[in-house]
Amino acid sequence: MTTFTRDLLISLMFIVGIVGFISGEFIISTVLFASAAIFSNVYLNRQFYS
């Protein structure tokens, strides 16, 4: 997975989480926010320790 596709995936999950939060689907938006944060942190930690 290239850097662009990884950034695109994280940003899409974040945007869909915001849209889900606005529409009232709080459980789905919470899962999307959490997965975007986890993917972002895993990528940064992998890049830092490599």
Z-matrix of the N, CA and C atoms (Angstrom, degrees):
N
C 1 1.448
C 2 1.523 1 107.48
N 3 1.307 2 116.00 1 126.25
C 4 1.459 3 119.94 2 -179.28
C 5 1.525 4 110.28 3 -78.69
N 6 1.302 5 114.57 4 169.94
C 7 1.456 6 120.50 5 -179.16
C 8 1.529 7 110.86 6 -64.09
N 9 1.325 8 116.00 7 -39.49
C 10 1.464 9 119.29 8 -178.92
C 11 1.522 10 111.30 9 -64.49
N 12 1.324 11 117.73 10 -45.51
C 13 1.467 12 119.70 11 -178.57
C 14 1.525 13 111.09 12 -68.20
N 15 1.324 14 117.23 13 -34.52
C 16 1.466 15 120.45 14 177.47
C 17 1.526 16 110.18 15 -66.28
N 18 1.323 17 117.25 16 -44.92
C 19 1.465 18 120.45 17 177.16
C 20 1.522 19 111.67 18 -64.50
N 21 1.318 20 116.46 19 -37.97
C 22 1.457 21 120.71 20 178.34
C 23 1.523 22 110.99 21 -65.26
N 24 1.320 23 117.48 22 -41.56
C 25 1.464 24 121.41 23 178.35
C 26 1.520 25 111.57 24 -63.16
N 27 1.322 26 117.05 25 -45.18
C 28 1.464 27 120.85 26 -179.77
C 29 1.526 28 110.91 27 -65.49
N 30 1.328 29 117.39 28 -42.05
C 31 1.461 30 119.43 29 -179.53
C 32 1.528 31 111.63 30 -69.28
N 33 1.335 32 118.23 31 -36.03
C 34 1.459 33 120.12 32 177.02
C 35 1.523 34 111.57 33 -66.31
N 36 1.332 35 117.21 34 -40.06
C 37 1.464 36 119.39 35 177.34
C 38 1.519 37 110.33 36 -63.58
N 39 1.327 38 117.76 37 -38.64
C 40 1.456 39 121.56 38 179.22
C 41 1.529 40 110.99 39 -66.20
N 42 1.328 41 117.07 40 -44.46
C 43 1.471 42 120.97 41 -178.98
C 44 1.520 43 110.94 42 -66.66
N 45 1.329 44 117.18 43 -42.15
C 46 1.459 45 120.12 44 178.10
C 47 1.524 46 110.23 45 -65.95
N 48 1.332 47 117.68 46 -33.87
C 49 1.458 48 120.89 47 175.58
C 50 1.513 49 111.86 48 -64.16
N 51 1.317 50 117.05 49 -40.11
C 52 1.471 51 120.54 50 177.36
C 53 1.519 52 110.66 51 -65.12
N 54 1.329 53 116.64 52 -44.28
C 55 1.465 54 120.10 53 179.05
C 56 1.532 55 110.40 54 -63.64
N 57 1.324 56 117.07 55 -40.25
C 58 1.460 57 120.35 56 177.50
C 59 1.511 58 112.31 57 -64.85
N 60 1.324 59 116.76 58 -37.25
C 61 1.464 60 120.44 59 177.94
C 62 1.525 61 111.28 60 -66.06
N 63 1.319 62 116.13 61 -41.91
C 64 1.470 63 120.25 62 179.97
C 65 1.527 64 110.81 63 -66.11
N 66 1.335 65 116.66 64 -37.11
C 67 1.468 66 119.04 65 -177.69
C 68 1.519 67 112.67 66 -81.04
N 69 1.331 68 118.39 67 -5.63
C 70 1.449 69 120.71 68 174.30
C 71 1.514 70 114.98 69 100.61
N 72 1.312 71 118.24 70 5.09
C 73 1.463 72 121.62 71 179.01
C 74 1.525 73 108.44 72 -92.93
N 75 1.325 74 114.96 73 81.12
C 76 1.454 75 120.56 74 -170.39
C 77 1.524 76 113.32 75 -72.36
N 78 1.318 77 117.87 76 -34.08
C 79 1.462 78 120.03 77 -179.21
C 80 1.519 79 110.42 78 -68.73
N 81 1.325 80 116.67 79 -44.54
C 82 1.467 81 120.38 80 179.89
C 83 1.520 82 110.35 81 -65.25
N 84 1.318 83 117.92 82 -42.58
C 85 1.456 84 120.27 83 -179.32
C 86 1.526 85 111.22 84 -66.39
N 87 1.333 86 117.69 85 -35.90
C 88 1.460 87 120.50 86 177.39
C 89 1.516 88 111.06 87 -64.93
N 90 1.318 89 117.32 88 -41.80
C 91 1.465 90 121.29 89 177.93
C 92 1.521 91 110.68 90 -64.50
N 93 1.314 92 117.87 91 -41.30
C 94 1.460 93 120.60 92 179.98
C 95 1.528 94 111.60 93 -67.86
N 96 1.331 95 117.62 94 -41.54
C 97 1.461 96 120.20 95 176.70
C 98 1.527 97 110.91 96 -62.17
N 99 1.325 98 116.77 97 -43.11
C 100 1.461 99 120.56 98 -179.56
C 101 1.516 100 111.53 99 -65.79
N 102 1.317 101 117.70 100 -42.53
C 103 1.466 102 119.48 101 -179.96
C 104 1.525 103 111.37 102 -68.18
N 105 1.320 104 118.16 103 -35.77
C 106 1.466 105 119.97 104 176.47
C 107 1.525 106 110.54 105 -65.10
N 108 1.322 107 117.25 106 -40.46
C 109 1.468 108 120.29 107 178.42
C 110 1.525 109 111.36 108 -66.81
N 111 1.322 110 117.20 109 -40.57
C 112 1.466 111 120.21 110 179.84
C 113 1.522 112 110.43 111 -66.19
N 114 1.338 113 117.76 112 -47.38
C 115 1.462 114 120.07 113 178.94
C 116 1.516 115 111.79 114 -60.32
N 117 1.315 116 117.18 115 -40.37
C 118 1.456 117 121.04 116 179.62
C 119 1.524 118 111.32 117 -65.10
N 120 1.334 119 117.13 118 -44.13
C 121 1.463 120 120.55 119 -179.96
C 122 1.515 121 112.34 120 -69.11
N 123 1.324 122 117.90 121 -37.17
C 124 1.460 123 120.72 122 177.46
C 125 1.525 124 109.76 123 -63.83
N 126 1.315 125 116.48 124 -42.78
C 127 1.463 126 119.74 125 179.25
C 128 1.528 127 111.32 126 -64.40
N 129 1.329 128 118.17 127 -43.57
C 130 1.462 129 120.42 128 -178.91
C 131 1.520 130 111.28 129 -67.87
N 132 1.332 131 117.86 130 -39.70
C 133 1.467 132 120.61 131 179.18
C 134 1.520 133 111.14 132 -68.19
N 135 1.326 134 117.83 133 -39.50
C 136 1.456 135 121.04 134 178.17
C 137 1.523 136 110.89 135 -64.44
N 138 1.326 137 116.55 136 -38.83
C 139 1.456 138 121.18 137 179.16
C 140 1.534 139 110.40 138 -70.82
N 141 1.335 140 118.41 139 -36.42
C 142 1.456 141 122.28 140 -178.34
C 143 1.515 142 112.23 141 -70.34
N 144 1.334 143 117.59 142 -42.49
C 145 1.465 144 121.21 143 -175.04
C 146 1.516 145 113.01 144 -88.30
N 147 1.327 146 119.07 145 -2.69
C 148 1.464 147 120.45 146 178.62
C 149 1.511 148 111.88 147 -85.35
